[in-house]
Amino acid sequence: MKRSFTIVADAYIRFIEDDGWAISSHIALTTLMSMFPFLIFVTALAGFLGTQELADLAASLLLQTWPEAVARPIAGEIHNVLTQSRIGLLTLGAVLALYFASSGVEAIRTGLNRAYAVREKRSWWMLRIEAVGFVLLGSLALLALAFFVVLGPLIWAATLAHLPALAPLAAIITLARYVLTVLILALTLIVAHIWLPAERHSLIQILPGVLLTIVLSLAFAVTFAAYIAQFSRNYVTTYAGIASVMIALIFLYSLASIFVFGGELNAAIYRAQKQNTDSAL
């Protein structure tokens, strides 16, 4: 217990020394600014693949785990953006949207490099190409997920038509959707921790921070949703017309802080293990 407390304390101290709050603010603001370019590119990609109606569903999936008070105002603006006509994937607007969306990946990379105390030695253009690649893969994955969400209920309805005795399992199917959401979150975090920093880390090394990020993020989302439901008027009084934007920023800022602290925890555990190894020698 004492060793665990020492590791957590070390992680928090390093979080402060590495300007964790400032980095989290940078990640939150960049993520919010990158969201619309990302979804514009998703819409263009969906149109190129002939499934443009999936873009709106993909946006809904992206916000599904957010508290309603945070997601609802942004979802309305996203819907307005996505219903505008998009000429195609290879338009200048889509290419620029892809580039600007990659800024969110770069912000996350900066936070992880700080947490793991590594210096980036790769050229900026190589990093940007890699970030664009991640955005492209993320877009394809989001559209694939949206497709299966649409296809899933159809398959379930067809199954019930032939096997009506399976109807009581509907609750399990709903639970499976939430489990799938958590698994996707876990996979995203694992990819980020392994591939974005300047140095590679094994799955065992990053797992504690990933698990902590998942647990604290879900707990915070539930708590924040309950808080906003009771005290949302405070934000309206303080921030007036930009209250919804500020609520979203505070939400993203908190999640980014949890994410960066997860990286700091992994680094603290690694330092403790290295110290024990050195002491044993």
Residue pairs with C-beta under 8 A, 6 or more apart in sequence:
3 272
6 272
7 265
7 268
7 269
7 272
8 265
8 268
10 268
10 271
10 272
11 261
11 264
11 265
11 267
11 268
12 261
12 264
14 115
14 117
14 264
14 267
14 268
15 115
15 260
15 261
15 264
18 114
18 115
18 117
18 264
19 114
20 114
20 115
20 257
20 260
20 261
20 264
21 257
23 110
23 111
23 114
23 256
23 260
24 111
24 253
24 256
24 257
24 259
24 260
25 253
25 256
26 107
26 110
26 111
27 104
27 107
27 108
27 110
27 111
27 252
27 256
27 259
27 260
28 249
28 252
28 253
28 255
28 256
29 249
29 252
30 103
30 104
30 106
30 107
31 104
31 107
31 252
31 256
32 245
32 248
32 249
32 252
33 100
33 103
33 104
34 100
34 101
34 102
34 103
34 104
35 62
35 74
35 78
35 104
36 77
36 78
36 81
37 96
37 97
37 98
37 99
37 100
37 101
38 97
38 101
38 104
38 135
38 138
38 139
39 55
39 58
39 59
39 62
39 78
39 81
39 82
40 81
40 82
40 86
40 93
40 94
40 97
41 94
41 97
41 98
41 101
41 135
41 139
42 55
42 58
42 59
42 139
42 142
42 143
43 52
43 55
43 82
43 86
44 86
44 88
44 89
44 91
44 93
44 94
44 97
45 89
45 94
45 139
45 140
45 143
46 52
46 53
46 54
46 55
46 58
46 143
47 55
47 86
47 88
47 89
48 88
48 89
48 90
49 143
51 143
51 147
52 86
54 143
54 146
54 147
54 150
55 82
55 143
55 146
56 79
56 82
56 83
57 146
57 149
57 150
58 142
58 143
58 145
58 146
59 75
59 78
59 79
59 82
60 75
61 142
61 145
61 146
61 149
62 142
63 71
63 74
63 75
63 78
64 71
64 181
65 181
65 185
65 221
66 221
66 251
67 221
67 224
67 225
67 228
67 251
68 225
69 225
69 228
69 229
69 232
69 247
70 224
70 225
70 228
70 247
70 248
70 251
73 244
73 245
73 247
73 248
74 244
74 248
86 93
86 94
87 93
88 94
98 132
98 135
98 136
99 128
99 132
101 135
102 128
102 131
102 132
102 134
102 135
103 131
105 131
105 134
105 135
105 196
106 127
106 128
106 131
108 192
108 196
108 259
109 120
109 127
109 131
109 196
109 197
111 256
111 259
111 260
111 263
112 192
112 193
112 196
112 197
112 260
112 263
113 119
113 120
113 197
113 198
114 260
115 260
115 263
115 264
115 266
115 267
116 197
116 198
116 199
116 201
116 263
116 266
116 267
117 267
118 197
118 198
118 199
119 198
120 127
120 198
121 198
122 198
134 191
134 195
145 184
149 177
152 173
156 170
156 173
159 166
160 166
160 167
182 214
182 218
185 214
185 217
186 210
186 214
189 210
189 213
189 214
189 259
189 262
190 203
190 206
190 210
193 201
193 206
193 209
193 210
193 262
193 263
193 266
194 200
194 201
194 203
194 206
201 266
205 266
205 269
205 270
206 266
208 262
208 265
208 266
208 269
209 261
209 262
209 263
209 264
209 265
209 266
210 262
212 258
212 261
212 262
212 265
213 258
213 259
213 262
216 258
217 255
217 258
217 259
220 254
220 255
220 258
221 251
224 251
224 254
228 235
228 247
232 243
232 247
235 243
235 246
235 247
236 243
238 246
239 245
239 246
